[in-house]
Amino acid sequence: MNKNILHTIFFDENNHWDQFSKKIKLKIRPVVFREVEKFRYCGDISKGFRLFVCEGCHAVKKVPIRCKGKFCPTCSVGESERWSEIVSQDMFHTTHRHIVFTIDEGLRNIFLKYHREILLKGLMDEAAQVILDYFKKQKIRPGIILTLHTFGSKLEFNPHVHMIVTMGGLTKGGEWKDYDYIPYKMLRINWQNAVLKLIRRVLSPKEKKEVQPQLQTAYTKNAEGFYVNAPKRSRTNVKRVLQYISRYMKRGPIALKRILMYDGDIVMFRYHDKRTDTDETEIMLAKEFIAALVRHIPDKNFKMIRRYGLYSRKLKTVAKEVVKEIQSKIKRLLLNVSTAMKPKKWAERIVECFGEPLPKMFLFRKPLCVPRDCCV
């Protein structure tokens, strides 16, 4: 079993994870224990493997079973690439804008401390509704694919929303109408009001009393509303935008290459400071580092990707049929869902990455015995 540096930090002879989880066991969510335990034994051949035998030379190969967990950096990379590939082939062929919604720094802990799942889902719904309401005034319905990120570059808890929006949509008459103006100042105020109302709506009277100073400060110091920005606009390279977003959504809070040093007690990692546009380093105790990471594990069955408008599950089929009728004129939609949803085989990925297949001796195409899960 090849152990990466993140696995070492959690499970080496210092037992940082075991000590950390034992100390604050009651404060750790059950889903965190499940995901970390899956990560602990990912790729451990003693926990299970698939057996392949070559039909020619009878060589035997044991392939360890992976955990396929969201917290595992090894398993999440492939899932991230597959997601961006699938979604990019199932989107309208029109201009898309990448829009980011953030909240006041003083409100972040509210989403961590109170009703986490409800508030985070509400944050996604409210962000989508701000855009839908604006486009509704233009008498068109756009398509929205939205994801939630809960972490910043320094691993702080920083819930914010990334979305990809079609710059245009369908009218009630079934015609496509392009639209490319985003009034950020107005949206910022609408977004601020939506977030503050969400918090007041979800929290109990006692909880609202506790956070009222934070709400008041967030309102008064942001005269122009909370931050709303659209850093990327793409007509032909939507897949690159999706890959950028999926890096944060489908993978863990930190890439392994950002971890610079671990000496058994202290972790040093690199991050990019967007305010100064420079690369900086951060030093944490191993247990602090672990705590900063595991709080970003999403709750069980919580959907980190949501679709709204023309991309919603309910409207997608109807929208496709409408656009299909006028496709000869506008050619907006790629109707290739069956191909997009078909996952690529391992051998196909090898050819895609390296330009040529591996020698036959490594492929094990037709095993003499049926591949089976073997547990020791």
C-alpha positions as CSV (number, residue, x, y, z in Angstrom):
1,M,0.0,0.0,0.0
2,N,1.5,3.3,-1.1
3,K,0.8,6.0,1.5
4,N,0.6,9.6,0.6
5,I,1.6,12.5,2.9
6,L,-2.0,13.1,4.0
7,H,-2.4,9.5,5.0
8,T,0.9,9.7,7.0
9,I,-0.3,12.8,8.9
10,F,-3.5,11.1,9.9
11,F,-2.3,7.6,10.6
12,D,1.5,7.4,11.2
13,E,3.0,6.2,14.5
14,N,2.0,9.5,16.2
15,N,-1.7,8.5,15.9
16,H,-2.8,12.1,15.4
17,W,-6.3,11.1,14.1
18,D,-6.9,8.5,16.8
19,Q,-5.9,10.9,19.6
20,F,-7.9,13.8,18.1
21,S,-11.1,11.8,17.6
22,K,-10.9,10.3,21.0
23,K,-10.5,13.7,22.7
24,I,-13.5,15.3,21.0
25,K,-15.5,12.2,20.0
26,L,-18.9,13.7,20.9
27,K,-18.3,16.8,18.7
28,I,-17.4,14.9,15.6
29,R,-20.2,14.1,13.1
30,P,-20.7,10.4,12.3
31,V,-20.1,11.0,8.6
32,V,-16.5,12.2,9.4
33,F,-15.7,8.9,11.2
34,R,-17.0,7.0,8.2
35,E,-15.1,8.9,5.6
36,V,-11.8,9.0,7.5
37,E,-12.0,5.2,8.2
38,K,-12.6,4.6,4.5
39,F,-9.6,6.7,3.7
40,R,-7.5,4.8,6.3
41,Y,-7.8,1.5,4.5
42,C,-8.0,2.8,0.9
43,G,-5.7,0.7,-1.3
44,D,-4.9,-1.7,1.5
45,I,-4.6,-5.0,-0.2
46,S,-5.2,-6.9,3.0
47,K,-8.7,-5.5,3.1
48,G,-9.7,-6.8,-0.3
49,F,-8.6,-7.0,-3.9
50,R,-9.6,-8.0,-7.4
51,L,-7.7,-10.9,-9.0
52,F,-6.8,-10.8,-12.7
53,V,-5.0,-13.6,-14.6
54,C,-3.5,-13.1,-18.1
55,E,-4.8,-15.5,-20.7
56,G,-1.4,-15.8,-22.3
57,C,1.4,-16.0,-19.7
58,H,-0.9,-16.7,-16.8
59,A,0.6,-13.8,-14.8
60,V,-1.5,-12.9,-11.8
61,K,-2.2,-9.3,-10.7
62,K,-4.0,-8.2,-7.5
63,V,-5.6,-4.8,-7.7
64,P,-6.6,-3.4,-4.3
65,I,-10.1,-2.1,-3.8
66,R,-10.3,1.6,-3.4
67,C,-12.6,3.5,-1.0
68,K,-14.1,5.9,-3.5
69,G,-14.5,8.3,-0.7
70,K,-14.9,12.1,-1.1
71,F,-12.1,12.7,1.5
72,C,-9.6,10.5,-0.2
73,P,-7.3,12.5,-2.6
74,T,-6.5,9.5,-4.7
75,C,-10.1,8.4,-5.4
76,S,-11.5,11.9,-5.8
77,V,-9.2,13.0,-8.7
78,G,-10.8,10.5,-11.1
79,E,-14.3,11.4,-10.0
80,S,-13.6,15.1,-10.5
81,E,-12.4,14.6,-14.1
82,R,-15.3,12.3,-14.9
83,W,-17.9,14.8,-13.5
84,S,-16.6,17.7,-15.6
85,E,-16.4,15.5,-18.7
86,I,-20.0,14.4,-18.3
87,V,-21.5,17.7,-17.4
88,S,-19.7,19.6,-20.2
89,Q,-21.2,17.3,-22.8
90,D,-24.7,17.8,-21.5
91,M,-25.0,21.6,-21.6
92,F,-26.5,24.2,-23.9
93,H,-24.1,25.5,-26.6
94,T,-24.2,29.1,-25.6
95,T,-22.2,31.6,-23.6
96,H,-21.9,30.7,-19.9
97,R,-20.8,32.9,-17.1
98,H,-19.0,31.7,-13.9
99,I,-20.5,33.6,-11.0
100,V,-19.2,33.5,-7.4
101,F,-21.3,34.5,-4.3
102,T,-19.6,35.0,-1.0
103,I,-20.8,36.1,2.4
104,D,-19.5,38.4,5.2
105,E,-16.6,36.9,7.1
106,G,-18.4,37.5,10.4
107,L,-21.3,35.2,9.4
108,R,-19.2,32.1,8.5
109,N,-19.3,30.5,11.9
110,I,-23.1,30.7,12.0
111,F,-23.2,28.2,9.1
112,L,-20.8,25.9,10.9
113,K,-22.4,26.1,14.3
114,Y,-26.2,26.3,13.7
115,H,-28.2,23.9,11.5
116,R,-25.3,23.3,9.2
117,E,-27.1,21.2,6.6
118,I,-30.2,23.4,6.3
119,L,-28.3,26.7,6.2
120,L,-25.8,25.4,3.5
121,K,-28.6,24.1,1.3
122,G,-30.4,27.4,1.8
123,L,-27.3,29.3,0.8
124,M,-27.3,27.4,-2.5
125,D,-31.0,27.8,-3.1
126,E,-30.9,31.6,-2.4
127,A,-28.0,32.2,-4.7
128,A,-29.8,30.4,-7.5
129,Q,-33.0,32.3,-6.8
130,V,-31.2,35.7,-7.0
131,I,-30.2,34.9,-10.5
132,L,-33.6,33.3,-11.5
133,D,-35.5,36.4,-10.2
134,Y,-33.3,38.7,-12.2
135,F,-33.7,36.8,-15.4
136,K,-37.4,36.4,-14.8
137,K,-37.6,40.2,-15.2
138,Q,-36.1,39.8,-18.6
139,K,-38.8,37.2,-19.3
140,I,-36.4,34.3,-19.9
141,R,-35.4,31.2,-17.9
142,P,-31.7,30.4,-17.7
143,G,-29.9,27.2,-16.9
144,I,-27.8,27.1,-13.7
145,I,-25.4,24.5,-12.4
146,L,-24.3,25.4,-8.9
147,T,-21.8,24.0,-6.4
148,L,-20.9,24.8,-2.8
149,H,-17.4,25.3,-1.4
150,T,-16.9,25.5,2.3
151,F,-13.2,26.2,2.5
152,G,-10.8,28.9,1.6
153,S,-7.2,28.6,0.6
154,K,-6.0,28.5,4.3
155,L,-8.5,25.8,5.1
156,E,-10.7,28.3,7.0
157,F,-14.5,27.6,7.0
158,N,-15.6,29.9,4.2
159,P,-18.9,28.8,2.6
160,H,-19.4,30.4,-0.8
161,V,-21.2,29.4,-4.0
162,H,-19.9,28.9,-7.5
163,M,-22.4,28.7,-10.4
164,I,-22.3,28.4,-14.1
165,V,-25.2,30.3,-15.8
166,T,-26.3,30.4,-19.4
167,M,-26.2,33.9,-20.7
168,G,-29.7,33.6,-22.1
169,G,-32.5,31.2,-21.9
170,L,-35.9,30.1,-23.2
171,T,-38.9,32.5,-23.3
172,K,-42.4,31.4,-22.6
173,G,-42.9,31.0,-26.3
174,G,-40.1,28.4,-26.6
175,E,-37.6,30.7,-28.3
176,W,-34.0,31.2,-27.2
177,K,-33.0,34.7,-26.2
178,D,-29.4,35.8,-25.5
179,Y,-28.7,38.1,-22.6
180,D,-25.3,39.2,-21.3
181,Y,-25.7,42.0,-18.8
182,I,-25.2,41.3,-15.1
183,P,-26.0,44.3,-12.7
184,Y,-23.6,43.3,-9.9
185,K,-24.4,46.2,-7.6
186,M,-28.1,45.3,-7.6
187,L,-27.4,41.5,-7.2
188,R,-25.0,42.2,-4.3
189,I,-27.7,43.9,-2.3
190,N,-30.3,41.2,-3.2
191,W,-27.8,38.5,-2.2
192,Q,-27.1,40.2,1.1
193,N,-30.8,40.5,2.0
194,A,-31.4,36.8,1.0
195,V,-28.5,35.6,3.2
196,L,-29.6,37.6,6.3
197,K,-33.3,36.6,5.8
198,L,-32.2,32.9,5.5
199,I,-30.3,33.0,8.8
200,R,-33.3,34.7,10.6
201,R,-35.7,32.2,9.1
202,V,-33.8,29.1,10.1
203,L,-32.5,30.0,13.5
204,S,-34.6,29.8,16.7
205,P,-35.5,32.9,18.7
206,K,-32.8,32.1,21.2
207,E,-30.2,31.5,18.5
208,K,-31.1,34.7,16.6
209,K,-30.6,36.6,19.8
210,E,-27.1,35.1,20.1
211,V,-26.1,36.0,16.5
212,Q,-27.9,39.4,16.3
213,P,-24.7,41.4,16.8
214,Q,-23.0,39.5,13.9
215,L,-26.0,40.1,11.7
216,Q,-26.1,43.8,12.4
217,T,-22.4,44.2,11.9
218,A,-22.5,42.3,8.6
219,Y,-25.4,44.6,7.4
220,T,-23.9,47.9,8.4
221,K,-20.4,47.4,7.1
222,N,-21.5,46.1,3.7
223,A,-23.3,49.1,2.2
224,E,-23.1,47.7,-1.3
225,G,-24.1,44.2,-0.3
226,F,-22.1,41.0,-0.2
227,Y,-19.6,40.1,-2.8
228,V,-20.9,38.9,-6.2
229,N,-18.4,38.4,-9.1
230,A,-18.2,36.7,-12.4
231,P,-14.5,36.0,-13.1
232,K,-14.9,33.7,-16.0
233,R,-17.0,33.9,-19.2
234,S,-16.8,31.1,-21.7
235,R,-18.5,30.2,-25.0
236,T,-16.5,27.3,-26.1
237,N,-14.4,26.2,-23.2
238,V,-17.1,25.5,-20.6
239,K,-15.3,22.2,-19.7
240,R,-12.3,24.2,-18.4
241,V,-14.6,26.2,-16.1
242,L,-16.2,23.0,-14.9
243,Q,-12.8,21.4,-14.2
244,Y,-11.8,24.5,-12.2
245,I,-15.0,24.2,-10.0
246,S,-14.8,20.4,-9.7
247,R,-11.3,20.6,-8.3
248,Y,-12.8,22.1,-5.2
249,M,-16.1,20.2,-5.2
250,K,-15.1,16.7,-6.0
251,R,-11.7,16.7,-4.3
252,G,-10.6,17.3,-0.8
253,P,-10.0,20.8,0.7
254,I,-6.2,20.6,-0.1
255,A,-4.2,19.1,-2.9
256,L,-1.3,16.9,-1.8
257,K,1.2,19.0,-3.7
258,R,0.4,22.0,-1.5
259,I,1.6,20.1,1.6
260,L,5.3,21.1,1.8
261,M,6.5,19.5,5.1
262,Y,5.4,17.3,7.9
263,D,7.9,16.4,10.7
264,G,5.6,14.3,12.9
265,D,4.1,17.2,14.8
266,I,3.9,20.2,12.5
267,V,2.4,20.6,9.0
268,M,3.4,23.3,6.6
269,F,1.4,24.0,3.4
270,R,1.3,26.5,0.6
271,Y,-1.7,28.7,-0.3
272,H,-2.4,31.5,-2.6
273,D,-3.4,34.8,-1.0
274,K,-5.9,36.4,-3.4
275,R,-5.7,39.8,-1.7
276,T,-2.0,40.2,-2.5
277,D,-1.9,37.7,-5.4
278,T,1.1,35.9,-3.9
279,D,1.9,32.4,-2.7
280,E,2.3,32.1,1.1
281,T,2.9,29.4,3.6
282,E,0.9,28.4,6.7
283,I,2.1,26.3,9.6
284,M,-0.2,24.3,11.8
285,L,0.0,21.6,14.5
286,A,-1.0,18.2,13.0
287,K,-4.1,18.0,15.1
288,E,-5.1,21.6,14.1
289,F,-4.5,20.6,10.5
290,I,-6.8,17.5,10.9
291,A,-9.5,19.6,12.5
292,A,-9.4,22.1,9.7
293,L,-9.7,19.4,7.1
294,V,-12.5,17.2,8.5
295,R,-15.0,20.0,9.1
296,H,-15.3,20.3,5.4
297,I,-16.5,16.8,4.9
298,P,-20.2,17.2,3.7
299,D,-23.0,15.5,5.6
300,K,-24.3,12.2,4.4
301,N,-26.5,12.5,1.3
302,F,-25.9,16.2,1.1
303,K,-25.8,17.3,-2.6
304,M,-22.9,19.5,-3.3
305,I,-24.1,20.0,-6.9
306,R,-27.5,21.3,-7.7
307,R,-29.3,22.3,-10.9
308,Y,-31.8,25.0,-11.4
309,G,-33.8,26.6,-14.2
310,L,-33.4,24.8,-17.6
311,Y,-30.7,22.5,-16.1
312,S,-33.0,21.3,-13.3
313,R,-34.0,17.6,-13.5
314,K,-37.7,18.4,-13.8
315,L,-37.3,20.9,-16.7
316,K,-34.3,19.4,-18.5
317,T,-36.3,16.9,-20.5
318,V,-38.9,19.4,-21.4
319,A,-36.3,22.0,-22.3
320,K,-34.5,19.6,-24.5
321,E,-37.7,18.7,-26.5
322,V,-38.4,22.4,-27.0
323,V,-34.9,23.2,-28.1
324,K,-34.8,20.1,-30.3
325,E,-37.6,21.5,-32.4
326,I,-35.7,24.6,-33.2
327,Q,-32.2,23.1,-33.2
328,S,-31.9,23.4,-36.9
329,K,-31.9,27.2,-36.5
330,I,-30.1,27.9,-33.2
331,K,-28.1,24.7,-32.6
332,R,-27.9,25.4,-28.9
333,L,-27.9,21.9,-27.3
334,L,-25.7,18.9,-27.5
335,L,-28.0,16.0,-27.3
336,N,-25.4,13.4,-26.5
337,V,-26.4,12.3,-23.0
338,S,-26.1,8.6,-23.5
339,T,-22.5,9.0,-24.7
340,A,-21.7,11.5,-22.0
341,M,-23.0,9.3,-19.2
342,K,-21.0,6.3,-20.2
343,P,-17.9,6.1,-18.0
344,K,-14.6,5.7,-19.8
345,K,-12.8,2.4,-19.3
346,W,-9.3,2.3,-17.7
347,A,-7.7,1.3,-21.0
348,E,-9.4,4.2,-22.8
349,R,-8.1,6.7,-20.2
350,I,-4.6,5.3,-20.7
351,V,-4.8,6.0,-24.5
352,E,-6.3,9.4,-23.8
353,C,-3.5,10.4,-21.5
354,F,-0.5,8.8,-23.2
355,G,-1.5,8.6,-26.8
356,E,-1.0,4.8,-27.0
357,P,-2.2,1.7,-25.2
358,L,-0.1,-0.3,-22.7
359,P,1.4,-3.6,-23.9
360,K,-0.9,-6.6,-23.8
361,M,0.8,-8.1,-20.9
362,F,-0.5,-5.3,-18.6
363,L,-4.0,-5.2,-19.8
364,F,-5.4,-8.6,-18.6
365,R,-8.3,-8.2,-21.1
366,K,-9.8,-11.7,-20.8
367,P,-9.0,-13.4,-17.5
368,L,-9.0,-17.2,-17.3
369,C,-11.0,-16.9,-14.2
370,V,-13.8,-14.4,-13.5
371,P,-12.5,-11.4,-11.7
372,R,-13.7,-11.6,-8.1
373,D,-13.4,-9.8,-4.9
374,C,-11.1,-11.7,-2.5
375,C,-10.9,-10.9,1.2
376,V,-8.1,-12.0,3.4
